[in-house]
Each structure stands twice: as structure tokens, then as C-alpha cells.
């Protein structure tokens, strides 16, 4: 890997950690800006570097660095009720990057963002449902439904930022 690529990976891992600290607690799963930076890592860095940035973020949190919501860390978060959301981040970044790499335009950024958000919802909802003893309806109501409007806004913002970045600089 080139030094520039390592820097981008580190930057987006750090941005995701910062996004985790901008949190609004609404129950089991808080509203944070992690999703915005997960999407941006894929849309801007592409599949490989976006995936790696989120893997670095998860590794930092797993070893105990306080990068998860509320300045927390540790493997227990990955295993806990919100672990599915966390584990989905590298996959979501990869898929957002995969779609947007085909053609760097608003349409593909929007599709990539939507697929990234759906991936986060699916894996997060499944883990939360298992954690709640198989009550997937309750898990959906607590861990997905309240986030749809705000994540749609974050997805739209990610599309606009990615478009602007790609028009301004070559990554």
C-alpha cells in the first residue's frame, strides 16, 4: 500500500470514530454519524480502501480504544446488541464503493448509499433480533424503523459530498 492510501484509510477510520461520538441516545441503538462516514469511505475511497478503513475502525474498537458511541470500546460491543451494525460497516463501505466505482456520478452514489444503508440495517437488525431472543419485529421497531428518515438524510448528504469530492480532487 502507498502512504497516501494508508493515510486515507486512517482518516476515514478516524472520521468514523468521531462520527460515533456525535450521538443522540434514543434507546438500545443511538443515532450517530457513523453511517455517514461509512458511506463516504466507500463512495470516496472505493471498495478496497473503504472496506479497510472500516476494518481498522472495528479493530481499534475491539482492542478497547474508545471509538464506539459514548467513547466506549472493547470486544463486548461487537458481540453485544449493536454488534451487527458495527460488523456491517466494512461490508456496507465495500458495497457502496462497488456500485460507485462503476461510474462516478450522482445516480451510482445514491444507489451505493442505499445499498450500504440497507446492508447496515439488515445485519444490525438480524443481530439485534437474535439478541432479543428472536423477537425480530421488536428489533425492527427499535433498531431500524426510527433511523430510516435520518439515515436517508445522511445517505443524501453522503451522495452530495462524494460528488463534490470526486469533482474537486482525484483519489
HUCOR-V305322 format. One record per run of one state. SS is the DSSP state (H for helix, E for strand, C for the rest). FROM is the first residue (numbers start at 1). TO is the last residue. If there is no record, write none. Layout:
ss:SS from:FROM to:TO
ss:SS from:FROM to:TO
This chain:
ss:C from:1 to:2
ss:H from:3 to:21
ss:C from:22 to:23
ss:E from:24 to:24
ss:C from:25 to:30
ss:E from:31 to:31
ss:C from:32 to:33
ss:H from:34 to:62
ss:C from:63 to:67
ss:E from:68 to:68
ss:C from:69 to:71
ss:E from:72 to:72
ss:C from:73 to:74
ss:H from:75 to:79
ss:C from:80 to:82
ss:H from:83 to:102
ss:C from:103 to:105
ss:H from:106 to:131
ss:C from:132 to:135
ss:H from:136 to:143
ss:C from:144 to:144
ss:H from:145 to:168
ss:C from:169 to:171
